[in-house]
Amino acid sequence: MGKAVTIVLATLLLGIVLVAAMAASLVGMVGRLFTGFVPGANASAQASSDIPADYLTLYQQAAATCPGLPWAVLAAIGKIESDHGRAPDLVSDAGALGPMQFIADTWAQYGQGGSVWKPADAIPAAARYLCASGARDGKDIRGAIFAYNHADWYVDKVLTQAAAYTAAPSSMPGSNAGSESQSAAIAIAFARAQIGTPYVWGGDGPTEGGFDCSGLTKAAYAAAGITIPRVAQDQFRAGPQVPYGAPLLPGDLVFYGTATNIHHVGIYTGNGLMIDAPHPGALTRETRFRWPGDDYFGASRPGK
């Protein structure tokens, strides 16, 4: 009788352990759904080869705590500040410390009692700093990066690196694998990081206060290593042009006007949307690329 009771108890205990393990697994799955964190997701080949695995996980986990903060922006800052902790000296001339290069006052505000030297403490602190500086909900990514280091060249460098860390779409119907899709992904990542930037006629970037429509598309493809002309008319002529009515791919440039008067351009992002710098008094945005009464003329595919 005692032996039977022992067997029953052991079976019950084993069942409890299995249920607990399943519950823990379910909690982990739900956590990933609600935080948006999936280890290694959306990382380009460059990111996977350049960023140590533990740092990559920390960047993605920390960014997931701030809706709208791209993990690649956080990782790009880590790259520029300390080469992901591999720099020979983690103390700057200005007294910034650790892998994310915090000065004492900023660390006191965002460090939450952790160690400035430990990536597991420093990376989440950097995410909190960026989030509080405008990155939440993607409202002002540029402003958040500028708050981290007050220099326009630094902002541009971070965005370019972040674009290179962002994976290209893996299964776009009709797309070609390789440099074309990667270039499109980088251009889109750059353009998306400009959302909220003011429209400035003739603007080529932050040093001029913002972008106009063709300044944005030129800068986006420059981040991907592809040079296109400066103005919309010439960008359309440079092509290669997408046959009218053919399916568009993310990264295609979409043009409005007539053959001799192309007056607007945006970068197609998929699902009927584009990113563009629309007009004076407006901000760079993501919006529908077709609307009632528009004068859509055609599209091109830079880098084809």
C-alpha positions as CSV (number, residue, x, y, z in Angstrom):
1,M,0.0,0.0,0.0
2,G,2.8,2.4,0.9
3,K,4.6,1.6,-2.4
4,A,1.4,2.4,-4.4
5,V,1.0,5.7,-2.6
6,T,4.6,6.6,-3.3
7,I,4.1,5.8,-7.0
8,V,1.0,7.9,-7.2
9,L,2.7,10.9,-5.4
10,A,5.7,10.6,-7.8
11,T,3.4,10.6,-10.8
12,L,1.5,13.6,-9.5
13,L,4.8,15.5,-8.9
14,L,6.0,14.7,-12.4
15,G,2.7,16.0,-13.7
16,I,3.1,19.2,-11.8
17,V,6.6,19.7,-13.1
18,L,5.5,19.2,-16.7
19,V,2.6,21.6,-16.3
20,A,4.9,24.2,-14.8
21,A,7.4,23.8,-17.6
22,M,4.6,24.1,-20.2
23,A,3.3,27.2,-18.4
24,A,6.7,28.8,-18.3
25,S,7.1,28.1,-22.0
26,L,3.6,29.7,-22.7
27,V,4.5,32.7,-20.6
28,G,7.7,33.1,-22.6
29,M,5.7,32.9,-25.9
30,V,3.2,35.4,-24.7
31,G,5.9,37.7,-23.5
32,R,7.5,37.7,-26.9
33,L,4.2,38.4,-28.5
34,F,3.5,41.4,-26.3
35,T,7.1,42.8,-26.3
36,G,7.7,42.2,-30.0
37,F,11.0,40.5,-29.1
38,V,12.0,37.4,-31.1
39,P,15.8,36.7,-30.7
40,G,17.7,37.6,-33.9
41,A,14.6,38.7,-35.8
42,N,15.0,41.3,-38.5
43,A,18.8,41.3,-38.2
44,S,20.8,41.6,-41.4
45,A,23.8,39.3,-42.2
46,Q,26.0,42.2,-41.2
47,A,24.3,42.5,-37.8
48,S,24.5,38.8,-37.2
49,S,28.2,38.7,-38.0
50,D,29.2,42.0,-36.3
51,I,27.1,42.1,-33.1
52,P,28.0,39.5,-30.4
53,A,25.0,37.3,-29.7
54,D,24.5,38.4,-26.1
55,Y,24.6,42.1,-27.2
56,L,22.1,41.4,-30.0
57,T,19.7,39.9,-27.6
58,L,20.1,42.8,-25.1
59,Y,19.6,45.4,-27.9
60,Q,16.4,43.7,-29.0
61,Q,15.0,43.1,-25.6
62,A,15.8,46.6,-24.4
63,A,14.3,48.2,-27.6
64,A,11.1,46.2,-27.1
65,T,10.5,48.1,-23.8
66,C,10.1,51.3,-25.8
67,P,7.4,51.0,-28.5
68,G,8.6,52.8,-31.6
69,L,12.4,52.5,-30.9
70,P,14.0,50.3,-33.6
71,W,16.4,47.9,-32.0
72,A,18.9,48.6,-34.8
73,V,19.1,52.2,-33.7
74,L,20.1,51.1,-30.2
75,A,22.6,48.6,-31.7
76,A,24.1,51.3,-34.0
77,I,24.7,53.5,-31.0
78,G,26.4,50.6,-29.3
79,K,28.6,50.1,-32.4
80,I,29.6,53.7,-32.7
81,E,30.2,54.2,-29.0
82,S,32.3,51.2,-28.2
83,D,32.1,48.6,-31.0
84,H,29.7,46.6,-28.8
85,G,32.1,46.7,-25.8
86,R,35.1,45.7,-27.8
87,A,36.8,49.1,-27.8
88,P,40.2,49.0,-26.0
89,D,39.3,51.8,-23.7
90,L,35.7,52.3,-22.4
91,V,36.5,55.7,-20.8
92,S,36.3,58.7,-23.2
93,D,38.2,61.9,-23.0
94,A,34.9,63.6,-21.9
95,G,34.5,61.1,-19.1
96,A,31.8,58.9,-20.7
97,L,31.9,55.4,-19.4
98,G,31.1,51.8,-20.3
99,P,29.9,50.2,-23.5
100,M,27.1,52.8,-24.1
101,Q,29.3,55.7,-23.0
102,F,27.3,57.4,-20.3
103,I,28.3,60.5,-18.5
104,A,27.7,60.5,-14.8
105,D,24.7,62.8,-14.7
106,T,22.8,60.9,-17.4
107,W,23.7,57.5,-15.8
108,A,22.4,58.7,-12.5
109,Q,19.0,59.5,-14.2
110,Y,18.6,56.4,-16.3
111,G,20.9,53.7,-14.8
112,Q,18.4,52.6,-12.1
113,G,21.2,51.5,-9.8
114,G,22.9,49.2,-12.2
115,S,26.6,49.2,-13.3
116,V,27.6,51.4,-16.2
117,W,30.2,48.8,-17.1
118,K,27.7,45.9,-17.6
119,P,26.0,45.6,-20.9
120,A,22.9,44.1,-19.2
121,D,22.5,47.4,-17.3
122,A,23.9,49.9,-19.8
123,I,21.9,48.9,-22.9
124,P,18.5,49.1,-21.2
125,A,19.5,52.4,-19.7
126,A,20.3,53.7,-23.2
127,A,16.9,52.5,-24.4
128,R,15.3,54.4,-21.5
129,Y,17.3,57.5,-22.4
130,L,16.3,57.4,-26.0
131,C,12.7,56.7,-25.2
132,A,12.5,59.7,-22.9
133,S,14.2,61.8,-25.5
134,G,11.6,61.3,-28.3
135,A,11.9,57.7,-29.5
136,R,8.6,56.5,-27.9
137,D,6.1,55.6,-30.6
138,G,8.7,56.7,-33.1
139,K,7.8,60.3,-32.7
140,D,11.3,61.8,-33.0
141,I,14.0,59.2,-33.6
142,R,16.4,61.8,-34.9
143,G,15.8,64.0,-31.9
144,A,16.4,61.1,-29.6
145,I,19.7,60.2,-31.2
146,F,20.7,63.9,-31.2
147,A,20.0,64.0,-27.5
148,Y,22.4,61.1,-27.0
149,N,25.2,62.9,-28.9
150,H,24.6,66.5,-29.9
151,A,25.9,66.3,-33.5
152,D,24.2,66.0,-36.8
153,W,27.0,63.9,-38.2
154,Y,26.5,61.5,-35.3
155,V,22.7,61.2,-36.1
156,D,23.4,60.4,-39.7
157,K,26.1,57.9,-38.8
158,V,23.7,56.1,-36.4
159,L,20.9,56.0,-39.0
160,T,23.2,54.7,-41.7
161,Q,24.6,51.9,-39.4
162,A,21.0,51.1,-38.2
163,A,19.9,50.7,-41.8
164,A,22.8,48.3,-42.5
165,Y,21.8,46.2,-39.4
166,T,18.2,45.9,-40.6
167,A,17.4,42.7,-42.6
168,A,16.1,42.9,-46.1
169,P,12.6,41.4,-46.7
170,S,13.0,37.7,-46.9
171,S,10.2,36.7,-49.2
172,M,8.9,39.5,-51.4
173,P,7.0,38.0,-54.4
174,G,8.9,38.8,-57.6
175,S,11.9,40.1,-55.8
176,N,15.5,39.0,-56.4
177,A,17.7,37.8,-53.6
178,G,20.9,39.7,-52.9
179,S,21.9,43.3,-53.1
180,E,18.7,44.7,-54.7
181,S,16.4,43.6,-51.8
182,Q,19.0,44.5,-49.2
183,S,19.4,48.0,-50.8
184,A,15.7,48.5,-50.7
185,A,15.5,47.4,-47.1
186,I,18.2,49.9,-46.1
187,A,16.6,52.7,-48.0
188,I,13.2,52.1,-46.4
189,A,14.8,51.8,-42.9
190,F,16.5,55.2,-43.5
191,A,13.3,56.8,-44.7
192,R,11.3,55.4,-41.9
193,A,13.7,56.8,-39.4
194,Q,13.0,60.3,-40.8
195,I,9.3,60.2,-40.1
196,G,8.4,63.3,-38.2
197,T,11.2,65.3,-39.8
198,P,10.0,68.7,-41.2
199,Y,9.6,69.3,-44.9
200,V,12.1,71.9,-46.1
201,W,12.1,73.0,-49.8
202,G,15.5,71.9,-51.2
203,G,16.4,70.2,-48.0
204,D,18.9,67.4,-48.0
205,G,18.9,66.5,-44.3
206,P,19.2,67.7,-40.7
207,T,21.9,70.3,-41.4
208,E,19.2,72.1,-43.5
209,G,16.4,71.5,-41.1
210,G,14.8,68.6,-43.0
211,F,14.1,67.1,-46.4
212,D,12.0,67.8,-49.5
213,C,10.5,64.9,-51.3
214,S,13.4,64.1,-53.6
215,G,16.0,65.0,-51.0
216,L,14.6,62.3,-48.8
217,T,14.6,59.6,-51.5
218,K,18.1,60.5,-52.6
219,A,19.4,60.3,-49.0
220,A,17.6,57.0,-48.4
221,Y,19.3,55.4,-51.3
222,A,22.6,57.0,-50.5
223,A,22.4,55.2,-47.1
224,A,22.2,52.0,-49.2
225,G,25.2,52.9,-51.2
226,I,23.2,53.8,-54.4
227,T,23.5,57.3,-56.0
228,I,20.5,58.7,-57.7
229,P,19.9,62.2,-59.1
230,R,18.8,65.0,-56.8
231,V,15.4,66.1,-58.2
232,A,12.3,64.1,-58.8
233,Q,12.2,64.6,-62.6
234,D,15.8,63.3,-63.0
235,Q,15.2,60.5,-60.5
236,F,12.3,59.2,-62.7
237,R,14.4,59.5,-65.9
238,A,17.3,57.7,-64.3
239,G,15.1,54.6,-63.7
240,P,15.1,51.7,-64.2
241,Q,11.4,52.3,-64.7
242,V,8.8,49.8,-63.6
243,P,6.3,48.9,-66.4
244,Y,3.1,50.7,-65.7
245,G,0.6,48.4,-64.0
246,A,3.3,45.9,-62.9
247,P,3.3,45.0,-59.2
248,L,5.4,47.4,-57.0
249,L,8.1,46.1,-54.7
250,P,9.2,47.8,-51.4
251,G,11.9,50.3,-52.1
252,D,10.4,51.4,-55.5
253,L,10.2,55.1,-56.0
254,V,6.7,56.3,-56.9
255,F,6.3,59.5,-58.9
256,Y,3.5,62.0,-59.5
257,G,2.9,64.5,-62.4
258,T,3.5,64.2,-66.1
259,A,6.3,63.0,-68.3
260,T,7.7,66.6,-68.4
261,N,6.7,67.7,-65.0
262,I,7.3,65.2,-62.2
263,H,6.5,67.2,-59.1
264,H,6.6,64.7,-56.3
265,V,8.2,61.4,-55.3
266,G,8.0,58.9,-52.4
267,I,9.5,55.6,-51.5
268,Y,7.1,52.6,-51.6
269,T,7.1,50.5,-48.4
270,G,4.6,47.8,-49.3
271,N,0.9,47.2,-48.6
272,G,-0.1,50.3,-50.6
273,L,1.9,52.7,-48.5
274,M,4.8,55.0,-49.1
275,I,7.1,57.3,-47.1
276,D,7.3,60.9,-48.4
277,A,8.1,64.5,-47.4
278,P,4.8,65.9,-48.7
279,H,4.8,69.8,-48.7
280,P,5.8,72.9,-46.8
281,G,4.4,73.0,-43.3
282,A,4.2,69.2,-43.1
283,L,6.3,66.4,-41.7
284,T,7.8,63.3,-43.3
285,R,5.1,60.6,-43.0
286,E,4.0,57.1,-44.1
287,T,0.8,57.3,-46.0
288,R,-1.2,55.7,-48.9
289,F,0.7,56.0,-52.2
290,R,-2.6,56.3,-54.2
291,W,-5.6,58.5,-53.3
292,P,-8.6,59.8,-55.1
293,G,-7.7,62.3,-57.8
294,D,-4.0,61.9,-57.6
295,D,-1.7,62.2,-60.6
296,Y,0.4,59.1,-60.1
297,F,2.6,58.7,-63.1
298,G,4.9,55.7,-62.6
299,A,7.6,54.1,-60.6
300,S,11.3,53.3,-60.8
301,R,13.5,50.6,-59.1
302,P,16.9,52.1,-58.2
303,G,19.8,49.6,-58.1
304,K,18.1,47.0,-60.4
